Amino acid sequence: MSDFETDLTSNDKELQEFLMMEKQKAQVNAQIHEFNEICWEKCIGKPSAKLDSATETCLSNCVDRFIDTSLLITQRFAQILQKHDM
């Protein structure tokens, strides 16, 4: 393999890694946006200058439940895929 081909392969790999990282960042941002939208609707009654403790607790619990549910679904999906591959 020539140096040129090696450089292309190396650059392709770096580009793929960069694109994968950017995709993961976009997924995290989309997840955060979804948390905000769902939990805001659920927990925020009226805008105010400061969040009261009940609202803070509601927001925290909402995000925790959302994360737990997302992890559970992901784990269950992985189990189904593993069983299917066997």
N, C-alpha and C positions, 0 to 999 in steps of 0.2 A: 504494500500500500504506500502510495506516495505521501509526502508531507502535506500536500494540498488536500488529499482525501482525508488524511488524519485530522487536519484542521477543520474540514467541513463536518466530519463526524463529531468532533469535540464541540464545535459551535452548535450543531443540531441538538446535542444532548443538553448543552447549557440553555438553549432556547426552550426546549421542552420542559426543563426544570423551572425556568422562569415562568413559563405559561401555566404550569401546574400550580406554582405558588400564587400567581395572580388569580387563578380560578378559585383556589381555596380562600383567598382573601375576599373575593366577591361572594362566596357562599357564606362566610362568616358575617359579612355586612348584610346580606339578605336575611339571615337568621336574626340578627339584631333588630333589623327593621321590622320583621314579623313580630318579635317579642314586644317591641314598642307599641306597635299598632294594636295587638290583642290586649296587652296588659293595660295600656292607656284607656281603652274603651271599657275595660272591666273595672278598673280601680279609681279612675279620676272622675269625680262627679262634677266639680266646678273648678276652674283655674283659681289659684290663689298664689300669694307671694311665697308661701312656704308649705311643704308637704307635712301633714300631720302624721303622727306615728301609725295610725290605722292605715293610711294610704301607703306609707312606706312598707309596712308589713304586707299589705295586699300585693304591691308591686313585686316585692321580694319573693313571696310565695308563688305568685303567678309565673315569674320567670323560672323558679325552681321546678315547678310542675311541668312547664313547657320543656325544659331541658331533660328532665327525667323521662317524659313521654317520648321525646325524640330519641334518646338513647335506647329506650326499651324497644321502640319500633326498629331502630337500626340493628340492634342485637338479634331481634326475632327474624328479621329479614336475612341476616348473615347465617343464622341457624338453618333457615329454609334452603338457602343456596347450598350450604354444606351437605345437607341431606340429599338434595337434588343431584349434586355432583358425584355422590357415592354410587 
